[in-house]
Amino acid sequence: MQVSIAYMIVLLIWSTTPLAIVWSSETINPTMAVLLRMLIAVVLGGLIIVARKIDFPWHPKAIRLYTFSALGIFGGMSFSYLAAGYLSSGVLSLVFGLAPAFSAILARRILAEPKISILRKLSMTLSFAGLGLVCANNLSLSSDSIYGFIFVLIAVFLFSLSSVLVKSVSLAIHPMATTVGALALSMPLFLINWLILDGSLDTSHWEPRSIWATLYLGIFGSLIGFVAYFFVLQRLTASTVALITLITPVIALSLGAVLNDEVIHSQLVFGALLVISGLAMYHWGEIFVVKYQQKKLVLRNNITDQD
């Protein structure tokens, strides 16, 4: 697979996933929709591991890696599906774009990474200010939206926490094995979640759009997208991959407006611009500052030499 093709696959899947989550939850209970999605993914992933004879370790260190990964899958997905009942797909994608900022804060606490620079703190403030505008806009439209924002913020927090904890486990295994291992551990949790919150299996009201959206999420959102992401991550710089988080909210907002009749207000657009600008500053601000300082130093040296 070419890197450019894999990059486009990740971009398209991450952009369409929020809308697919909203569609899948329209006529299928969210807990059942996410359970079916993960069941499809774990069955197909298991078949791929067997067919391709991929090494699937099950020692304590591997189980710990699967457990940390399962935290993001179960926590992130469960609360994302609950949030989809209150928020538009574009807003879901926008809030998830803040995952790098959440991860940086958690990594500082858990992995003892270097202190977050002032510039990055400013970029986080800018992004959270934009999110505040988006929240204010949506809360003014529906009082129930507060539940959606609480759910999606919990989802982003658990997703970010999972990614940080995974970094604490030094183990190089096939990404497909990590996916299937995490899904295998999270499946009982999804099942319990469905039994507690719903427990019914009435398929009479399921509509084709919800069914196809669930199939799409199981095959592409939970398998192909994950494999393509790790393929890209191994071959491109982190800053290039990070560009995806800046593009997906724009595409997701556009798709929601065109395909799902989601209303885009001026306050939402301005808030989205603040969030994306903050993310751009977070990822590349320090690089530009260093380059500017280097150019300034070179210019000063040239002037000194001329004197």
Stockholm file with secondary structure:
# STOCKHOLM 1.0

chainA/1-307         MQVSIAYMIVLLIWSTTPLAIVWSSETINPTMAVLLRMLIAVVLGGLIIVARKIDFPWHPKAIRLYTFSALGIFGGMSFSYLAAGYLSSGVLSLVFGLAPAFSAILARRILAEPKISILRKLSMTLSFAGLGLVCANNLSLSSDSIYGFIFVLIAVFLFSLSSVLVKSVSLAIHPMATTVGALALSMPLFLINWLILDGSLDTSHWEPRSIWATLYLGIFGSLIGFVAYFFVLQRLTASTVALITLITPVIALSLGAVLNDEVIHSQLVFGALLVISGLAMYHWGEIFVVKYQQKKLVLRNNITDQD
#=GR chainA/1-307 SS CCHHHHHHHHHHHHHHHHHHHHHHHHHSCHHHHHHHHHHHHHHHHHHHHHHHTCCCCCSHHHHHHHHHHHHIIIIIHHHHHHHTTTSCHHHHHHHHTTHHHHHHHHHHHHSCCCCCCHHHHHHHHHHHHHHHHHHHHHHHHCTTHHHHHHHHHHHHHHHHHHHHHHHTSCCCCCHHHHHHHHHHHHHHHHHHHHHHHTCCCCCTTCCHHHHHHHHHIIIIIIIIHHHHHHHHHHHSCHHHHHHHHHHHHHHHHHHHHHHSCCCCCHHHHHHHHHHHHHHHHHHHHHHHHHHHHHHHHHHHHHHHHHC
#=GC SS_cons         CCHHHHHHHHHHHHHHHHHHHHHHHHHSCHHHHHHHHHHHHHHHHHHHHHHHTCCCCCSHHHHHHHHHHHHIIIIIHHHHHHHTTTSCHHHHHHHHTTHHHHHHHHHHHHSCCCCCCHHHHHHHHHHHHHHHHHHHHHHHHCTTHHHHHHHHHHHHHHHHHHHHHHHTSCCCCCHHHHHHHHHHHHHHHHHHHHHHHTCCCCCTTCCHHHHHHHHHIIIIIIIIHHHHHHHHHHHSCHHHHHHHHHHHHHHHHHHHHHHSCCCCCHHHHHHHHHHHHHHHHHHHHHHHHHHHHHHHHHHHHHHHHHC
//
